[in-house]
Amino acid sequence: MMRNFFLLISFLSFTLPAKAYDMQGLMDAFYSVVMIRGYNSNGGMAYGSGVVVGENKVITNCHVLRSTKQPWISRGEDSYAITGVRVDAWHDLCLVSAHQLPFKAAKLGNSTDLKRGQEVAGIGHSNGVPAPLTSRGYVKGLYPNSPGNVIRTSAKFLMGASGSGLFDMDGHLVGINTFKTAGIGGSIHFALPIEWLQTLEKQAEITTFPIEGKALWEEDEDKKPFYMQAAVPESRQDWPKLAEVAEKWTVAEPKTAEAWYTLGVALENISKNDLAAKAFNQAFLLDGNNYDALVHMGLIAKSNGDSAEMHRIQVALANIDETLANEYVELLGCGNSC
């Protein structure tokens, strides 16, 4: 029963109260996204996405530039030769240069300003389509990695959108869509913080392609950050393995809310509901924006027939925002009994 609730909540995830979109800002964001292309050694076309971040400057993923010796920037039928690149291979970010690039730079934001549940938009050339596609989603996790936060998001991106932009709803560039996991539970998408551009800009420019070097997300599994180690078993719904990773994570980083939330998800799905509720409670205590943790606690309370706990959570959500409380009541189907 709890597994069905988990699947339900993955589709009806709690979010921060909606804010008005800045339509002009989002249009500017759309037009700051370009395609990166080049022929590989087999004569085929390699491609990815990039975002204009300055005069004649485009940020993209370095792995987009690994298989081509002569990459270029394109939009529609127009193309612009890449003349140089600044490389941060470990962080998988490259800053390419071109002459007379006639595109306006994106407005830069900060990943540290984001909150869990905040609406975001991914804009990129998924599947190599000529015009960028926009994917709406929400922030599902924030992982400090100074400077900035690596961002987990539900804004989907496909092959060809590596190096594309993740924008807030005012059109500020907050991250670069970079890697994802896949499994029966659905893909988990990650964006790198735009703050890493600061380090990238300090690198010496080179003119040699293709780019070489391993990225952090390609590290051996046991050497990756815990949030990356957790992504694969979660996407595969391997709950015992996820519990194993999450337990180590909470020991290593006891003040990290996402560690406790991940542990709660794992324990809930192996029917250790009492322990799961404690983990979710700790996640919420550490991060008051983690409304999903509260909702999971409510679902566990419902399975235990604990109407008092269900009501306590409804009141807590109402104190934050009445819309959240109404969504909670609808999800649990408890009406006035909440």
C-alpha positions, 0 to 999 in steps of 0.5 A: 500500500505504501509503495502505491502512495509513493508512486502517487506522490512522485506524480503529485509532488508538493511545490512552493506556492506558485509565483507569476512568470516573467514572460519577457525574462523567459523569452530572453532565456529561450533566445540565449540557448544555442546548439553546439555541433561538430562531425565526429571521427566516423563522419557522424554528427555530434551535438549538444546545447549551450547558453550564451553567457557573455559577448561571444561566449557560450557555456556548455558541457565539456563532454559535448566537445569530446568527439569532434575536432572542429565544433561550431555554434549554430542557430537555425541555418546560421553557424559560427566557428568556435575559436577557443575554449576554457576547460574545467573537465572535472566539473564538465563545464567548457566556455567556448569563444566565437567571433561576432556572435549576435546573441544576447547573453542570459541573465545569470542567477544563483543556485543558492537562491533556489528552494526545494519545490521551486518551479524551474524551466530547462531549455535545450535542444533535446534530440537535436531538434533545430529549435530549443524545447522547454521542459517545466519542472521543479527543484527536487534536491539541492546539494551544496558544492561550493560555490553553489548547489548541484540541482536535482530537478524534474525538468526533463532533458534528453540527448542533445540537451547536455549543456542546456540551461536551467532557468528560474521563472524570471529567466535567470540562468541557475544551472547547466543540465548535465547528467541523469540516471535512468530506471523503472522509477523514471529518470533523475536529472541533475544540473551544475550550478552556474556559480562554477562559471566563475572558476571556468572563466579563470582558465587559460583558453586553448584551441585544441579539440577534442576535449579530454578529461573525466567528469565528476559524475563519471567517477567510480561509484564508491567515490561519488558524492552520496547524492549521486550514489543514491540516484541509481538505486532510487531510479531502479527502485532498489530500496534495500540498496538505497537504504544502505547508501542513505544510512551511510550518508546520514552518518557522514552528513548528519545535518544534510536534510536530503540524506534523511529524506532519502533514507525515509523514502528507502525505509518507507518502501521496505515497510519500516514505516516508524523509522521512515517517519523519524527520518522524514521528520529529521529532514523537515527539521533540517529543511523547513522547505521540504514539504514532501517530507511532511506529506510522507509523514502524513501518508504513514500516519494514514496507514497507521490510522493515526488521525491526530498525526494526520491533522497535526501535519495538515495544520503545519502545512496550513501555517505555511500555505493554505494551498499546500494544506488543501493539496494534502487533504486531497491527496490523503482523501481525508476531507474534514477528518484531517 
